[in-house]
């Protein structure tokens, strides 16, 4: 039983791939903000997650507070809370503001956007994912301001990267179903990134994501998210998880810092608020 899948069933993700870059070093670009991207695609969205997938070369991402993450081909870097950031490779004398060129870039669809100083080539694809911040808070709250995962580490990630490269290279807005294919690939890439991040968490990590990885706590969370209207009790949840009530309560509090029934009540309230 998979709690992440159960949560994502009700979060209603909406995303797309929107930028296809080929930059030669040195280059530096201030990426369009999540708010700026939302204005063009999903103006009513309350929360937009930005990500960048490097398919060739090297780069780094830098937040305004100086946090820097180095990137290699096959890395996807995610900015889950919408922080302003700069992508770069080499000591460029000027940082281009992507927001100023975003309408022009988007008008080209996914045709390659080129710039830079003529050195090492870096190719990357950018995407976004819009979601309800209240329902997605359960997993967003456990994510750092920026993180990366390598998607070439297993067969499914390599297949996904190849599918994205093929779809972006041959993107044609006039082809039937093109937008739907790119949207689904964006969603799969987002979920695959979350799965990889959860799998790489340290053993001592706590929080919702770590709890979702734990077999017993994860099963308990999945039961509550699959059927939140069920009259669950600690006893019935413990029976389903194969634990005693005291052990379940202890393990649940260890990861989530609250009792199971308090968590369930809060989730029910969030679902109710969404329906209003």
N, C-alpha and C positions, 0 to 999 in steps of 0.2 A: 504494500500500500504506500503510495507516494504523496506526501503532504504538499510538496511544491506543485505538483500537477493539480491537486485539489484547490489550492489557493488560486492558481492561474486560471482556473475555469471561471471564476467569478470576477477576476480583476479586469478582464476585457482589454487585452493589449491591442494597440494599434500602432503600426510602425511602417517604415519603408527605408530603402537605401536611397540616398539623395545626392551623393557626391562621389565622383570618380577622379582621383588626383594622381598626377604623375609629375613629381617635383624633383629638380636636380640641385644638389648641394652647391653653395649654401642657400638655405631658404628658411623662412620663419613666417608663420601665419597664425594670427589670433582667430581661433575657430569661432564661428557664429554661435551665439549663446543659445541655450535651450529655448529661451523665450523667443528669440529671433526665428529659430527654426519652426517653433510652434505657430507663429503668426502666419507662416506660409502654408503649413500643412494641416494643422489641427488647432485653429485659433481658440477653441473652447477648452482645450486640454489644461488641466490644472498642474500636471507634472509631466515633464518630458526628459527622458534619459538619452544622452548622446553617447555614441561609441564610434571607434575608428578601428578598422581591420587593416593591418599592414600585410600586403601580399608580396612585397619585394623591397629589399634595402633596409635601411636603418632610420630611426628618428628618435625623438624624445618628446614627452609631453610635460609641460610645466604649468603649475597652478600659480595664482597670484601671490600665494604665501611662500613661494620658492620651492615647494614640493616638486620633485622631478622624478619621472619614471622613464627609463631607457627602453626602447622598443626595437624588436627585430622582426624579420619576416615571419608571418604565422602568428604574431601576437595580436590579440584584440584588447584594446584599452577602453574601459567604460568609465563614464563620469555620471554616476547615478543620481547625484543631487544637483546637477546643473551648474557646477562651478565654472567660472570663466577659465579658459586655458589656452595655452599656446603650443602648437606643434612646430617642431623645427629640426633641422639637421645642419650643423656647421655654424660658424660665427657670422650670421647674416647681419649686414649693417642696418637693415630696416625690417620691421615686422609688418606684414600686410594685414589689414583688418578685413577678414572674410565677410563681415556683415555688409560692408560697402559693395561687395561684388556678388552677394548671394542671389539677388533677383536675376542678374545676368547668368550666373552659373546654373540656377535652377531652370531657366528658360531653355538651356541646352539639353535637359534631361540628364542622362548618364554618359554623355560624350566626355572624353578625357579632358580635364582641365589642367593645362601645363603652365609651369613657372619655375624660376630658379636660376642658378648661376652656371649651369653647365657641367657640374661635377657628378658625383654618385647619384644614381636615380633611386628614388623611393616611390613606390606605388601603394596607394591605399584607397579604401572605400569607406565612406562614412554613412551612418544610419542613425535613426532615432526610434524611440519607443515611447509612446504616450500611454499613461495608465492613471487610474484613480489613486490619488495619494493616500486616501484613507484605507482602502482595502489592500493596497500594496505596501503599506507601512510595515506589515509584519516581516517582510524580507528586506525592504529598503533600509530599515532602521539599522540593520546589522552590516550594511555595506560601507566601506570607507569612501572618502571623497573621490578617490581615483584608484583603480586597480587594473591589473592586466592578467590575462591567462594565455597560454599557448594552445592554439587549437590544432596544431599538427602532432600532438602527442598521442593521438589515437585515430583509428580508422574513420570514426564518425566525424571527427573534426576535420580531417583531411578531405573527406567527401564533401562536407559543408563548404569548406573554403573553395574547392574546385567548382562546386555548383554556383557559388556567388561570382567567382571570376568569370565563368562561362556566361552567366546571365547578364552580368554588367557589360561584358565585352560585346555581347550581341543584343543589348537592350534596344528595343524599338517600341516607342509608345503606341504605334499604330497596330502592333501585333495583338491579336485577341488574347486577353488574359495576362498580358505582360505585367501590369500593375499588381495584379493579385499574386503572381509568382514572386515578385520582388518583396511584397509585403510579407508573404509567408516565410521567405528566406530570412528576412529581417527578424521575424518573431522566433524562428528556430535558432538563429545565431544568438539572440538574447538569452533564450532558455539554456542553450548549450553552455554559454558563458557562466551563467549562474550555477549550473551543475558542476562545472569544472572548479569554480571558486569554492563551493561547498566541500567538494572532495579534497581540496588542498588545505582546508583549515587545520590548524594545529590541534593535536589531541586534547589539549587543555582548554581550548576555546569554549566559551559559553555564548548564550544568545539564541535567537530563534533559528538561525541558519545551522548552528552546531546542534541544536536540539532536533532539527529536522533530519540530520544525519544519523543521530542516535537511533538504534533500531526500536527500542521500546517507546521512547518519548516521541520519535517520529511517527510511529504507528498511532499513538494516542492523539497527536495533532491531526493526523490524517482522518481519523474517525470523527473528530469534532468538526473538521472542515467539510468532510463529505456529507455529513448529516447534522447540521447545527441545531435543527429543530427537535432532534431526538431528546427524550428526557434523560440525558446522561447523568450519571452520578460517578463519584470517584470509584465506588465499588464496581460499577459496570465497566468503566473504562479500564480499571486495573485487571478485571477478568479478561477482557479482550486483549490486553497487552501481555497477559501471562505474568503479572506481578501482583504482589500484595498491595493493599491500599497505601500502606506507609512507605513502601519503596517507591511506588509511582509518585506519590506526593513529594518525596525527597528529591528524586531525580528530575521531576518536572520543575521544581523550584530552583534546583541547581542550574538548569539551563535557561529557564524563562524568568526567574526571579519573582514568581507568583504562583499561587495554587492553580491546579487545572480548572476548577470551576470559575475562578476569577477571570482566567483567560477566556473561557468559553462565553461568559457573560459579556465581556468586552467585545468579542467578535460578533456576537449576536446584535449588539447595539450598533456596530459599524455596518452590518448588513442592513439593519433597519433604517439607518440614516441614508443609505444609498437609495432605498426605495421611496423616500419622501420626495 
